[in-house]
């Protein structure tokens, strides 16, 4: 009886060890599956179709709808047209992607293509070069002043009319990724603080920019951002 009991106990122990081994194997397979899937789903990079955009590629952003400029939550004026031109300066399969912005313009229905505002035709211009870069590999991009190869600083925007004179504002800007193909960036309503004016005392103390841009290759090809 004792020998039979010992045999039964040994068999049960072997089966328990086998179950543990199978569970461990299952976990290993699950981890391997995740690792195999990760490059397509967890990488953060810009693509044109299935092609990873190489450094040096030109990128263009054109507004989708009017660009609003707000103060205290109220729209002060709108620009009907906006465009930025940028160059890919970094685009790894993981980590931070970067676009150096060489120009960022705003136009409207006012005289000389300026934006129409309550205080007359107004020129709106963003300081360039500037830099778009991904934030923690999420669907969020940050715009900072200076090119991507230089230390980051606040990005500035100038709003100038005959009535107000020249008003300058600065802040870091954040853009959400709304969709892919077309890739869309939408600016968050972040307050830009006045840090300079032409001493007329008529500049708004702060301004916030809200708008959406369709982002494509320079030739108009669709783009997507994976993260």
C-alpha positions as CSV (number, residue, x, y, z in Angstrom):
1,X,0.0,0.0,0.0
2,X,2.8,2.4,0.9
3,X,4.5,1.8,-2.5
4,X,1.2,2.3,-4.3
5,X,0.6,5.6,-2.4
6,X,4.1,6.7,-3.3
7,X,3.6,6.0,-7.0
8,X,0.3,7.9,-7.0
9,X,1.9,10.8,-5.2
10,X,4.8,10.8,-7.7
11,X,2.4,10.8,-10.6
12,X,0.4,13.7,-9.2
13,X,3.6,15.7,-8.6
14,X,4.7,15.0,-12.2
15,X,1.3,16.2,-13.5
16,X,1.5,19.4,-11.4
17,X,5.0,20.1,-12.8
18,X,3.7,19.5,-16.3
19,X,0.8,21.9,-15.8
20,X,3.3,24.5,-14.5
21,X,5.5,24.0,-17.5
22,X,2.6,24.3,-19.9
23,X,1.5,27.5,-18.2
24,X,5.0,28.9,-18.5
25,X,5.2,27.9,-22.1
26,X,1.8,29.6,-22.7
27,X,3.1,32.8,-21.1
28,X,6.2,32.7,-23.2
29,X,4.2,32.3,-26.4
30,X,1.9,35.2,-25.4
31,X,4.9,37.4,-24.8
32,X,6.4,36.4,-28.2
33,X,3.1,37.2,-29.9
34,X,3.1,40.6,-28.4
35,X,6.7,41.2,-29.4
36,X,5.9,40.1,-33.0
37,X,2.9,42.4,-33.2
38,X,4.5,45.4,-31.5
39,X,6.5,46.8,-34.4
40,X,3.4,47.5,-36.4
41,X,1.3,48.9,-33.5
42,X,3.6,50.4,-30.9
43,X,6.1,52.1,-33.1
44,X,5.9,55.9,-33.5
45,X,6.7,57.1,-36.9
46,X,5.4,59.0,-40.0
47,X,4.6,57.0,-43.1
48,X,3.5,57.7,-46.7
49,X,1.4,54.7,-47.5
50,X,3.6,51.8,-46.3
51,X,6.8,53.7,-46.7
52,X,8.6,55.2,-43.7
53,X,9.2,58.8,-44.5
54,X,13.0,59.4,-44.7
55,X,14.8,62.3,-43.1
56,X,14.8,65.2,-45.5
57,X,11.2,64.6,-46.8
58,X,9.1,67.7,-47.2
59,X,5.8,67.9,-45.5
60,X,2.9,70.4,-46.0
61,X,0.0,71.3,-43.7
62,X,-3.1,73.0,-45.1
63,X,-6.0,74.2,-43.0
64,X,-9.2,72.3,-42.9
65,X,-11.7,75.0,-42.0
66,X,-11.0,78.5,-40.6
67,X,-8.3,79.1,-38.0
68,X,-9.8,80.8,-34.9
69,X,-8.0,83.2,-32.6
70,X,-9.6,83.5,-29.2
71,X,-9.3,85.5,-26.1
72,X,-11.1,84.6,-22.8
73,X,-12.8,81.8,-24.6
74,X,-14.4,84.0,-27.2
75,X,-13.4,84.1,-30.9
76,X,-11.9,87.4,-31.8
77,X,-11.2,86.8,-35.4
78,X,-10.6,84.0,-38.0
79,X,-8.1,83.4,-40.8
80,X,-9.6,81.5,-43.8
81,X,-6.3,80.1,-45.0
82,X,-3.2,78.7,-43.3
83,X,-0.2,76.6,-44.5
84,X,3.0,75.3,-43.0
85,X,6.0,73.8,-44.8
86,X,8.2,71.5,-42.9
87,X,11.1,69.0,-43.3
88,X,11.4,65.6,-41.6
89,X,14.5,65.9,-39.3
90,X,13.9,62.7,-37.3
91,X,11.6,59.7,-37.9
92,X,12.7,56.5,-36.1
93,X,10.6,53.4,-35.7
94,X,10.4,54.3,-32.0
95,X,11.1,57.4,-30.0
96,X,10.4,61.0,-31.0
97,X,9.7,62.0,-34.6
98,X,10.5,65.7,-35.5
99,X,9.6,68.1,-38.2
100,X,11.4,71.4,-38.6
101,X,8.9,74.1,-39.7
102,X,10.4,76.5,-42.2
103,X,7.3,78.6,-42.8
104,X,3.8,78.9,-41.2
105,X,1.5,81.4,-42.8
106,X,-2.0,82.8,-42.2
107,X,-4.3,84.6,-44.7
108,X,-7.8,85.8,-45.0
109,X,-10.4,87.9,-46.8
110,X,-9.0,91.2,-45.6
111,X,-7.1,93.6,-47.9
112,X,-3.8,92.2,-49.3
113,X,-4.9,88.7,-48.2
114,X,-4.7,89.6,-44.5
115,X,-7.1,88.2,-41.9
116,X,-10.2,90.2,-41.4
117,X,-10.7,91.4,-37.8
118,X,-12.9,93.9,-35.9
119,X,-9.9,96.3,-36.0
120,X,-9.3,96.0,-39.7
121,X,-7.1,93.8,-42.0
122,X,-4.5,92.1,-39.8
123,X,-1.3,90.3,-40.6
124,X,-0.7,87.1,-38.7
125,X,2.6,85.3,-38.8
126,X,4.3,82.6,-36.8
127,X,7.9,82.8,-35.9
128,X,10.0,80.3,-37.9
129,X,11.9,78.1,-37.9
130,X,10.0,76.1,-35.3
131,X,9.7,72.4,-34.5
132,X,7.0,69.8,-34.3
133,X,7.9,66.8,-32.2
134,X,6.0,63.8,-30.8
135,X,5.2,63.7,-27.1
136,X,5.9,60.3,-25.4
137,X,5.0,58.4,-28.6
138,X,1.3,59.3,-28.2
139,X,-1.2,61.0,-30.6
140,X,0.1,64.3,-29.5
141,X,2.7,66.7,-31.1
142,X,4.3,69.7,-29.5
143,X,5.4,72.8,-31.3
144,X,8.4,74.7,-29.9
145,X,10.4,77.7,-31.2
146,X,13.7,77.3,-33.1
147,X,14.6,74.4,-35.4
148,X,14.6,70.9,-34.1
149,X,18.4,70.8,-33.9
150,X,18.5,73.8,-31.5
151,X,17.4,74.1,-27.9
152,X,13.6,74.4,-27.5
153,X,12.1,77.8,-26.7
154,X,8.6,79.3,-26.8
155,X,7.0,79.6,-30.2
156,X,6.0,83.1,-31.1
157,X,3.2,84.6,-33.2
158,X,2.8,88.2,-34.4
159,X,-0.6,89.9,-34.9
160,X,-0.4,93.3,-36.5
161,X,-2.9,95.8,-37.8
162,X,-2.9,99.6,-38.4
163,X,-5.1,100.0,-35.4
164,X,-3.3,97.9,-32.8
165,X,0.2,98.1,-34.1
166,X,2.4,95.0,-33.7
167,X,1.5,92.5,-30.9
168,X,3.6,89.5,-30.1
169,X,2.6,86.4,-28.2
170,X,4.4,83.2,-27.2
171,X,3.8,79.8,-25.7
172,X,4.4,76.1,-26.3
173,X,1.7,74.7,-28.6
174,X,0.2,71.2,-28.5
175,X,-1.5,69.5,-31.5
176,X,-3.7,66.4,-31.3
177,X,-3.6,63.8,-34.1
178,X,-7.3,63.5,-35.2
179,X,-7.0,61.0,-38.0
180,X,-4.9,59.3,-40.6
181,X,-4.9,59.4,-44.4
182,X,-5.5,62.3,-44.3
183,X,-3.3,62.9,-41.3
184,X,-4.8,65.8,-39.3
185,X,-3.2,68.0,-36.6
186,X,-5.6,70.0,-34.4
187,X,-4.2,72.7,-32.1
188,X,-5.3,72.7,-28.5
189,X,-6.7,76.0,-27.2
190,X,-3.6,77.0,-25.3
191,X,-3.2,80.6,-24.1
192,X,-0.3,82.6,-25.7
193,X,0.8,85.4,-23.5
194,X,1.6,88.8,-24.8
195,X,5.3,89.5,-24.5
196,X,5.7,92.5,-26.8
197,X,3.7,95.3,-28.5
198,X,4.3,98.5,-30.3
199,X,3.3,100.6,-27.2
200,X,-0.2,101.4,-28.4
201,X,-1.8,99.7,-25.4
202,X,-4.4,98.2,-27.8
203,X,-3.0,94.6,-28.0
204,X,-5.0,91.8,-26.4
205,X,-3.2,90.6,-23.3
206,X,-3.4,87.0,-24.5
207,X,-4.6,85.0,-27.5
208,X,-5.2,81.3,-28.3
209,X,-5.1,79.6,-31.7
210,X,-7.5,76.8,-32.6
211,X,-7.6,75.1,-36.0
212,X,-7.1,71.9,-37.9
213,X,-4.5,71.2,-40.6
214,X,-4.4,68.3,-43.2
215,X,-0.8,67.1,-43.3
216,X,0.5,65.6,-46.6
217,X,3.8,65.1,-48.4
218,X,5.0,68.0,-50.5
219,X,3.5,66.3,-53.6
220,X,0.1,66.0,-51.9
221,X,0.5,62.3,-51.0
222,X,-1.5,61.0,-47.9
223,X,0.4,60.4,-44.7
224,X,-0.3,58.5,-41.5
225,X,1.2,58.5,-38.0
226,X,1.5,55.2,-36.1
227,X,2.2,55.1,-32.4
